[in-house]
Amino acid sequence: DLAVNLVGQPLVRQQVMRAVREFLENRNPVKPLVMSFHGSTGTGKTYVSSMLIRSLFQGGLRSPYVHQFSPVVHFPHAEQIEQYKESLKSWIQGNLTNCGRSAFLFDEMDKMHPGLIDVILPFLGPSWVVYGTNYRKAIFIFISNAGGEQINEMTLDLWRARKDREEISLQDLEPAISKAVFENPQSGFWQSGIINEHLIDVVVPFLPLKHHHVKQCVISELVQQGLEVRPGIVQEVADSILYFPEEEKIFSSTGCKTVASRISFFL
């Protein structure tokens, strides 16, 4: 699924596949799998997490063992943070009691109140049992736009240095992501024990998408909608999207995010 449907993200395929395969093949993992997805809008973070969940759980995102959290929806008021901590802790504890293989998705981590996420710290570490629950087979995915700007800048610099996109390594991007995400007072990970205790197993950078990647997204969307794939339409939709930097117009400003909504304008 990743190989066929995920456009322009070689690092993501490599990192996610390796991490998930190793985790699922281990009958007695010492800790849950914790992944953190970073990149700008429309690069595939939510798409990959839903693809992963769909492959692992019957019913996908509608499975009773898959739980999604959004700070805007679930934790909107800073003054209620202590209450949120209690409810989040008991929610995760209760659901892990029901199913040790549960998955927890935390969307928009860049909007999470600093300090709130640390309440789940005991569930992520390499202990055998917490609160009487064996939780080592759970999966936690953090999704964030934070670091996207830095990833874009690094990718652009490497492109200018004529380094092929496929040659970009995690080592090229990791320092910039760490600085933008884990050392940022505005981030949900700010001074977090999750970072200080190195509990994130995989940091997954999503690169900005080029013009030909957007065209692939248009084709994929046309097929999904049962529409005819006409080269003229594909070109027009891809051309209608904004690209940066202003002079060279190399990368899509919104990734593939607006592709689906734009198609109807060109039919």
N, C-alpha and C positions, 0 to 999 in steps of 0.2 A: 504493500500500500504506500509506504513512504517512498519507495523507489519510483513508483508510477505517478503518484499524485502530488508529491511535494516538489515544488519548483525552486531551483536555484539555491538549495541549502545543503551543500555536501557535508559541512561540519555537523549540522544537526543530525542528518542521517547516521553519520558515523558515531557520534557521541551517544545518541538516544538508543540506537540499536545495540551497541556494545553494553551500555549500562543496564538496559532492560533484560537483555538475554542473560547476562551474568547473574543478575539478581534472581530471575525466575528459575534458573537452573540450579541455584543453591538451595538445597532443601532446608538448611538451617542458617539463614543470614543472621549476622550479628546485630544488624540494625535495619530500620526501614530504608527504602530507596528514596533519597531526597534529591530532586532535580530543580534547578532554577533556570528559567528561560528568559533571555534578555534580547531586546531588539526593538526597532521602531514599528509603528503601526503598519499592519498589512503584510508583515513578513512571514507569518505562518505560526506564531506561538500558540494561539488558541486552536488553530487548525490541527497542529501536531498533537496537542494534548487530547483533543477530542478523538483523533484518529487512534491514538494509543489506548484510550479508554474503551473505544468501540471494539478494538481487537481483543481486549483482555476481559471485558465484562459483558455478559449477555444483557442486552438492553442498553448498552453504552452509557451515555450520560444520564439516562433515566433509571439506571440500575439503583436499587436501594442501598448498594454498597459504595456508591460514588457520591461524594459530597463537594459542592462548590461554594466558595465564599468570595464575596465581592465587598471591599470596604465601603463603597458608596451605598450598597444595598443593606448589608448586614451590620456594619459598624460606622454609621454616619456621624455620630455626635462625640466629639473629643471628650466632653465632660462625663460621658458614661463609660469610659474605658475600663474601669474596674468591674463594672457589670458585664461588659463584653468579655473580659478575661475569664470570668467565672463560667459564663454560658458556653464559650468556645471550648474551654477545658472539659466541661462535663459532656458536651456534644461529641467531642472526639473520643473521649473515654468510653462513652456509651456505645458509640458505633463500632469501636474496636472490640468491645465485648461481644457484640453481635456477630462481627466478622473480622478476623485478624487480617484478611486480605483486602481490607477497604482501601479506597483511594481518596485523597483529599486534594482539591485544586484551589489554590489561592490566587485569584485574579487581581490585577492592578496593584501589585505589591508596592509600587511607587506612591500609592495613595493611602496605604495602611498607616494608622497612627503608630509612631515609634513606641516600642515597648509592648505593644499588644501581642505581637507574634511570639514573644518569648514564653508566653504561657504554654505553648506546645512543646517547648524545649525537652521536657522529660520523655516525650513520646518519640523523639528523633535520635536519641543517643544509643550507644552500644550496651544497653542493659538487657537483661533477659525478661524481666517482668516489671511493669510499672502499674501501681494502683491495682494489683492483682490481675492485670491483663497482659497476655502475651501479644505484643504489637509489632514484632520484628518483620512481619511480612507485608506491612502496609506500604503504600506509595504516596509520597507527598510531592506535589508539583507547584512551584511558585512561578507566577507569570508577571513580567514587568516590562514597561517601556523604558525604565531607567537603564542607562548605559547605551540606549539606541543611538543617541547623538554621537557618542564616542566611537561606537562600532562603525557608524557611517563615515566618520572622519578618517578612521584608520583604514577602512576599505578603500576610500578615495585616495588616500596617500599611497597605499600599496598599488592601486591601479595606475596612478601617475608614475610610480617607480617601475611600471610594466610587470608587476607581479600578477600572475594569473589568479583569478578568483579561487580556482580549485587548489591553489598552492597555499592559501591562507590557513594558518594553523591556529589552534586554541592559544598557543603561547604568544602569538602576535597580538591577540585581543584581550587576554586575561587581565593584564595590569590596568588597562583603561577601564574595563568593566568593574574591577574591584574598587577603583578610585571613585567612579561615578555612582556605584550602587551601595557598597558597603561602608564607604567613608563619608556618605552624604547625610547631613542632619535631617534632611527632608524625607529620607527613605525609610520604609518600614523595617529595614534591616539595620538602621542606625544603632550602633553600640549593642548590637544583638548578641546574645550568648550563642545563637545558632552559627554566627560567623566566628566569634571568638573561639568556639570549641570545634570549629571546622566540621560541622555536621552536614554541610551540603556536599553531596557526592559528586555531582556533575553540574558545572556551569555551562549552559548551552547558548552560544551567541547566534543570533539570526541576522544574516547579512542583508544589506539593502538590495533590492531587486533591479535588474537592468531591463531595458526595453524589450529584449527578446523573451525574458522571463514573464513579463506582463502579457505578451502575446500568447504564451503558453497557458496562462491563467484564463485568458479570454476564450481560447479554444476549449479548455476544460469546462468552463461555465456554459458555453453554447451546447456542448455535448450533454451536460447535466440537465439543461433545460429542454433537451430534445429538439434543438434548433439546428438548422443547416450551418455548417462551418464554411463561411465564404471569406476568402483572403482579404477582400476589400473591407468587410465589416471588422475583421480581426485587427487590421491595420488602423482603421479609424478609431476604434475604441482605445487601442494602445496609445495612439497619438494624442488622444484627448486628455490624458493624465499628465499632471505636472511632474517635471523631472528636475533634479538638482545635480551639481551647482548650475547656476543660471546660464553661464557661458557654454559649458560642455554638455549639459543635460544628459548625464550618465545614468543616474539612479532615480527610480520612482519615489516621489515624496510620500505617497500613501501605500506603497507596495501594491498588493492586489486587492486591497480593502474595498475600493469603490467599483471594481470591475462588474460585479453582478448587477448593481443598480444602474450602470451606464449603458448596458447592452440595449435596453429597450429604446434608447434615444436614437440608435443607429439602424434599427430594423425597418 
